[in-house]
């Protein structure tokens, strides 16, 4: 096939180049539903190389990105008359518990590489592709070495003066050394900031380390995966209570146990990196961020946003995270949406090493004001990816909250997307060629439905222990659509105004998988069918240990109550939502009413807490939702 191509390259370090390659067939169209193989060729002077020069095309090689007897990595373009299969998931932490679900996706492609009726044609990564705030202790020596190799410098000049003074900067090269910097200087609220990423080069190194197995060869060759004792011997461990011998021993014991657990999990994760790269090399992949791609609690409230915006270090970290997200994730989603001004500004920001330069200040301001990360993927049906982090709108009024007999005032949950943001999304959807009265997919990193099963468990069984003073750790924040009634209503109103024939919502974030069907009746008589499929995590099982076991048991009993039952919810004109087991009076004055059903998996369960990737199959309007986990499959059909 005759093709034309354009290449745009960003130099992101002395030894780091990222290229966007635009390939166009000369006859203006690639054949749909046909397996298309590809190769890349590299030329420098008289030297010529291709993917095969790096063993990427060698079947059976650990670095190979080919499947079966195919000569090249391959993909195919959907056709509206043929079945489509989308893989989706979120939350992949290198030292997370459980088997990385990318291994299951890799096995699926191995088995179905030439069977287009079963082979996935799109992969949606819906947030937390990296954990910038929760970095494993054994990762710090590796990140320092890889960062220096990529950047060609130790970035020391980037953190002195106005960002981190000389007395604190030595902590940057120590395990467990950054929590004070993150909490008190950056003004972040993450609970796991002991090793938080800070520089752009660190963010870039993390992306490469979770997606590129080649760098792990470098790690092994240079013996960078250190034991806890080696970290101690090299003077790379920061102790917060170094001058109190009794407390110091307790801290050392705790840190050693944490280090060894993270080291074991990290070693289990490393083999899956080849699988992840191979999968992404063979499926068109679209990505949107959530909080951990930047930092936990990112823009969770007006107070958080204001506090971080007044912190030079906080701004620095958020901007570095956004710049890295764009380079490694966002750029390929919709390249045409990033104009020359964007490219020039972000290129200058990445290349500068001077926090006092105009290029640095321009980049900070530009990315803090940029709110067009949403996009529409050209899938069948079209898929709208929502940015639920930078388009938020906040209500500064405190909200009274009752916890048993205790009444407190707390921050109101935000509108995850503002009115202006919805206007921009609606316009982009119209420009994509999507038409009303046809199906529509929506990716929302935070689920629109699906929290109720666990939320009720927390209120009934976990929070009472908190009131009694017993420390209880929950695994997620209440940062979802349903916690702001007006924002939830706005979501349903906007989607209803688009008039899709039905809408599929895909989400992650909450570290369990579930399926929900909702039929909405608006006050004006219009109707909308919604199907929420959630798959999370890819590699970060959270409901483990004693509390995890108790939660799983109680959730199982709680889920049985909802199985085969229809729930009814309404929203009044004050945006208060009421949930009950009986239908609402049709003569009542409601903005909308809905019926909700939890869809069981094939084993009868309503919730899956193991690592998984969702697989959404659309066969001529019949939707089948499958979970790929631990090399097994669990189904939930519509």
N, C-alpha and C positions, 0 to 999 in steps of 0.2 A: 504494500500500500504506500503510495506517495504521500509524504507528509511535509508540513512546514512546522517550524518551531521557533519559540522565543525563549531566551533565558535571562532571568534577572537574579543577580547574586548579591547577597549581603555579606560583607566581611564582619563577623561578630567576634573575632579574636585573631591573634597571630596565626593560629592553626585551626581556625573554625570558620568555615564558609557554608552558608545555607543558600540553596538555589531554588527558585521557582521556575519550572520548565513548563511552558505552554505549548502543547502539541495540537496541531490542526490538520486534518486530512485535506488534501487539495480538492477533493470533490465535495468538501464542506460538511460531510457527515460520516460518522463511524457507523458501521453496521450494527444494529441492535441485536441483542440475544445471540451474540457470537463471541466466543472466547478470543480475547485480544491479548497477545503476548507483547512484551516490551523489553528492550535492552537500553542501557545508557553507555555512551562512548565518551571517553576522556582523552584529551590531547594536550600535551605540553611539549613544545618543540618537536623533536623527532619521536617522542614516546607516545604510544597509543595504548589505551587500556579500555576494557569494558567491564561489566559486572562479573564476568567469568574470571577476570584477572584477580579477583579477591575471593575466589571459591564460592561466590554467591550463586552460581549456576551449576554447581557440582552436586548431583543428587546424593543424599546420604551424608554430606558434609555437615558438621554442626552449624556452620554459618550459612548454609544454603537457604535461599528464599524461593525455591521452586518446589512444586508438588508433583508426586507421581512420576510419570515419564514425560511431563511437559518440559520443553526446552527452556522456557523463560517464565518469569512471574507473569501472571495474567489476571484479567478482570473482564467483566462484561457489562454492557449498558442495557438497562431494562427496556422491555417492550410492554405496552399496556395490555396486550392480550395474553401475556405469559405470567406465571407466578413470580412473585418477588419475595425475597427473604432478607430481612434486616437484623443484624446483630446489634445489641445495645447494652450498655452497662456503665458503671461509674465506680469510683473509689478503689484505687489500686495503690496500695502502700507496700513498699519493698519489704518491710519487716512486719507486715500484717500477718494475721493467723490464717491458716488454711492453704489449700492448693490454688494457685493462680488460675482463674477460669480461662485465661487465654490458651492454656494447654488443651482444654476441651474444644475450643474453637479451632485450634490447630489440627486436632484429630478429625473434626468434622470436615475441614477442607481437604485433609489427606484422603478421606474416604469418598468425598463428593467433588473432587477437583474438576472433573470433566462432565459432571451431571448438572446442567444449568437449572433444572427444575428443583434441585435441592441445594445448590451452592449459593452461599450468601452473596448479595450484590451491593451491600452497603453496611458499613460499621459506624455506629453512633457512639462516641465517647462523651458522656454527659456530665463531666465535672470530676475534679479531684484525680486528674491523670497523674499528678505528683502531689506529695504532701510537703509543701514548703515549710510548714510550721512544725511538723512532726517528723524530724529526721533522726534516724537511728544513730546511736553512739558510734558504732563501728564505721559509719559512713563518713565521719568527719575527716579522718586521715586520708581517705580516698578522695573526697571532694576537694580538699586542699591541693593534693597532687594533680588531679585531673584539671582543676580550674587553672592552675599555674601553667600546665602544658597548653591549654587552649588559649589562654590570654597572653601568655608570654610575660606576665608580671605577677607580683603577689598582691596587687590591688591595694597596697598599703596607703598610697596617697588618697585613695577614695574615701577612707574612713577616718582620717585624722581631722583635727580642727573642729569645724562646726558639727560634724556628725558623731564621732567617737573620739574622746580625748586619749592622749598617750597612755594614761594610767589604766584605761580599760581596754585598749586595742589588743593587748596580748591574749585576751580571752577568745578572740576570733579564731585562734589556731588551737583551741583546746576543746576536748570533749566536755560537754555539760557546762560550757562557759558563757552562754549567750542569754540566759533567761533574764538577768537584770537589764541588759541592753534592750531586749525586746519589750519588757513590761514597762520600764521606767523611762527609757529614752524614745522608743518607737511608739509607746502608748498602746500596744496591742494587748489583747485579752486572752490569747490562746493559753491553754493549760499545758501545752507540750513544747514550749519555746526554747528549751535548753540548747538546741542546735539549729535554730531557725536559719533558713537561707537569708542572705543579706544582699550580696552583690549580684549584678546581672550574670557574671561568669559562673556564680554558684548555681543560679537557676538554670542556666544553659547546661552546666555539667550534670545536673540532676536529670533533666530531660534525656540527655544522651545515655546516662547510666541506666535508666529504666527501659530504654528502647533499643540500645545498641550493645550486643554481646561482645563486640570487638574490644571495647574499652575494658571489659572484664578480663580479657587476655592480658592487657597492660597491668591490671591490678594484680593478677597472679604472678606475672613475670617479675614485678617489683615488690612482691610480698607486702601489699598494702592492706590486706585484710588482717588486722592485728588482733591479737588476744588482749584481754584486759590487762594482763601483766605487762605486755609489751607497751601498751598505752601508758601504764604507770612508769615503766622504766624510761620511756622517752620524755617524761615530764609533760604529757599531753592531756592530763586529767585536771579539770578544775573542781576544787572542793569548796563548798560554800561555808563550811564550818571547820576550816583548816586549823584554827588555833585552839579548838576545844577538843582534847584528845578523846574523851568519851563519846561526844557527838560525832566526831570525825570517824571513829570506827563504825558507828551505826550507818553513817552516810556511805562509807566505802562498801560495807556489806550490801546495802541496798543498790548502789550503783553497779557493783559487780554482778549481782543477780539480774539486773535490768540489761546490762551489757551482754551477758551470756545468752539470755533469752532472745534478744534482738539479733545476735550473731547467728544463732540457730535458724531463726526465721529468714534472715537475709540469705543464708546459704541455700535454703530451700527455694527461695525466690529466683536465684540466679539462673537455673536451667530454663525457666519460663521466658526469659528475655528473648532468646532466639525464636521461640514460638510466637511471641508478640510481634516481633519485627516481621516474621514470615507472613503472619496473618495480615498485617497492615500493608505489606507489599503486594497483596493479592486481592484486597477489597478496597474500593473507594471509601475513604474514611473522613468523617466530619466530626468536629470537636467543639465543645463549648466549655467554658470554665465554671467552676463553683468556688467556694471559699478557700479550700485547701490549696488550690493552684496558686493562690497569693498568700493568704494567711487565714487561720480559723477566725470566725466572727467578722470577716470582711464586710463592712458596711451593714452590720446587723442592726444598728440604731443610729439616730441622729447624733447622740453623744459620742459614740465611737467614731463616726465619720469626722465630726468636728475636731475631736481630740487628736486624731492621727493627722488631719490636714494641717495642724499647727505644729507638728513634730517634723523637723528636717529629716531625721532618720526614718520615721514612719513613712513619709512621702517617698523617700528614696527607695525603700523596700517595695512598696506597692507599685511604684513606677517600674522598677526592675522586673517585678513579677509580670506586669502587663506587657512589657516589651518582650520578655521571653515567651509569654503565652502567644503573642502575635507571631513571633518568628517560628515557633515550633508547632503551633496549633492553628491560630486564627487566619494566617495568611492564605493557606490553601483552601479554606472554606468557600470564600467568595473573593478572589483576588481583585476583581474589578471594583470592589467597594473601597479599596485603599488607593487613593489618588497620589499624584506626584508629591504633593505637599506632605502627605502622611509618610511616604517612603523616605523623603529627604530628611524630615524631622526625626524620625525614629532611627534612621541610619546614623545621623550625626550624634544622637544621644548615645547609641550603643558604642560608637567608636571613641567617644570622649573619655578621658580618664581624669578630668578636672571638674570637681563639683562646683567650682566658681565660674566656669565658662558659660557663655551665652547658649551654646548648644545644649548643655546640661539643663539649664533653667528653662529653655524653650521646650525641651522634651518633657520635663516635669509638668509644666502647665498644659501642654498639648494633650498628654495622655490622661491627665486628671479631668479634662473637659470632654474627652472623647467618649461618646455613649452609643456608638453604632456597631457594637459587636454582634448583634442579632443578624441572622441571615436566613435565606430559604434554600434548602438543598434540592437539586433537580431530580428527586426521586419520584417514583410512581406509587402512590400519590405524592404530591409535593410535601415537604417537611419544613415547618417553621421552627427554627432554633431560637429560644428566648434567652435573653440576657437578664437574669433576675438579680444581678449584683450591682451594676453601675447605673441602672435606670430607675433606681428606687426613689420613693417619695416618703417622707417621714411626717408623722403627727407628733408634735412636741408635748401634747397634753399627757400627763401621767394617767395610767389606767389602774383602777382599784381591782385587786385580785384577792379572792378568798381561798385560803388553803385550810380546810377544816374550819376551826374557829378563829384562825388568824387572818386578818385583813391587812394587806400591804398595798402600796402603790408601786407600780413598776412601769418600765418603758413600754409604750404601745408597739406592737409589731408593725413593721413598715408595709406600705404598698410595694410589692415586689417589682411592679412596673408602674411608672407614672402615666398620667393621661398623655403627656407629650410622647413618652416611649411607645404607648399603644398606637398613637397616630403614625409614628415612624414605621412600626411593624406592619400596620395595615397597608401603608403605601408600598412597602417592599413586597408584600404578598401580592398586591395587584400587579406590580411590575414583573413578577416572576412568571406570569402567564397562567396562574391558577384561576379557575373559574368556580363561582358559587354553584351549589347543588352537586358538587363532586366531593369525594372523600378528601380528608386533610389529616396529616400527621402533625403533632406539635410536640417538640422536645422542651420540657421544663425540667431543669436540674432538680428543683425542689418539687415533690409530688403535689398534684392538685387533690388527689384522693389517696387513701391508703394508710394514713397515720392512726385512724381511730382505734384499731385493734390494740396497738401498743400503748397509745395515749390512755385508754381506759385502764389498762393494767397499771400504768404508773400512778394514776390518780387513786386507784383502789388499793394497791398493794405496796407501792414503793414510797410515795410521798408521806404516808403516815409515819414511816420510819424516820424521815427527815424531821418531822415535827417533834418526835421523841428525842432528837439529838443524835440519832445514829447516822453516820456518814454513808451516803449512798451515791454511787456514781452512775449517771445515765449516759447513754452512748450518742445522743444527738441533741441539738438545740431545737427549741420550738421556733423554727424559722421557716414557716410553710404558709401556703396560700390561705388555708382555712382559719388561721389565727387572726386575720384581719377581715372582718365580715364585709366591709365596703370594698376592699381589694378583691376578695373572692367573687363578690357580685359583679364587679367591674370585669373580671376575667370572663365570667359566663356571659355577660352582656356583649362584650366585644366579639367573642368567638361566635355567639349566636347571630350577631349582625353580619358576620361573614357568610352565614348560611351554607355551611358544608352539609353534604348529605349525611355524613356521620364523621366523627372526629376521634382519632386515636391519640391518646396522651402517653408519652414515654418519659420515664423519670428514673432517677437513682437516689443517691444521697443518704437514705435512711437505713442502710445496712440490713435490709431484708427485702424479699420479693413478694409481691402480691398483685392480684388482678381485680379490678372493680368495673362494674357496668353501671352507668347512670342514665336515666331518661328524664330530661328536664322539660317542664311545662312553664313557659313564661307567662306573665300576667296578660300579655296581649294575644295569647293563644298560640304563639309559635312554639315549636318543639325542637329539641336537639338531643341526639344520642351521642354519649361520650363513653369511651373505653379507656381506662387507665391501666397501663402495664408498667410495673416497676421492677427493675432488676438491679440489685446492689447487695453486697460489694463484689467487685471483680477479685480483689485480694485484700480483705481486711475484715474477717469475721469478728464481730464485736460482742455477740451474745454468747460469751464463753465463761468458763469458770463457774463459781458457785452462784453468783447473781444471774449469770447467763442461763444456767440450768433452771433456776427457779422461774425466770422470766419465760423461758420456752415452755415450761410445764403449764404455767398459768395462761400463757397465750394460747396454748393448744385447747384448754378447756374453754377459754373465752371465744376462740374461733368457732368451736362447735355450736355455740349459741347462735352465731350469725350464719352458720352454714344453712343453705336452703331457705333463709329468711330474707324478706325484703324490708329495708329500712326506708323511712320517709323523712325528708328534710324540707324545710321552708325557710325563706328569708323575708322578714317584714320590712317595712319602709324605713326603719331605723337601722337596717343591716344586721339585725340580730337573727341568728340562725338557730332553729329548733330541730332536734332529731328525735323521732319517735318510731314505734313499731306499727302504728296505724296510719292510714292515709289521712290527709288533712281535708278539712271542709272545703269543697270546691267553691263555695260562695265567700270564703274568707279573702281578705285583701292582702295578697302576697306579691312580692316582686317576682318570685318564681317558687315552684315546688319541684321536688325531684324524688324519684325512687332509686335506691341504691342496692345493688347486689354484689356481694363478694364472690368471685368466681374461683372454684376450687381447682387445685392441680389434680393430676391423674391419681395421686395417692390419697386424695380426699382432703389434704391439708389446704389451708387458706394462706399460710405464711411459710416462706422458706428463708432461713437465716444463714445458710451456707453460701460460700462464694459462688457466683454464677454470672453468666452472660445471657441476657434475654435473646430470643430468636423469634422474630415476628414474621410469620408466613402469611402472605395474602394470595389466595388462589381464587381468582374470579369473584372477589367480594367476600369470601369466607376466610376469616382471620383465625389463625392458630398461633398461640403463644407458647413457646417452649423455653425451658431453662436449661442451659448447658452448664453442668456442674460436676466436678470430680469424675469426668468422663461418662456421666450418666445424663439422662434427659427426663425432665418433668414437664408435663403438658398442662396448659390451661386454655381451653378453646372457647371461642365466641360463637 
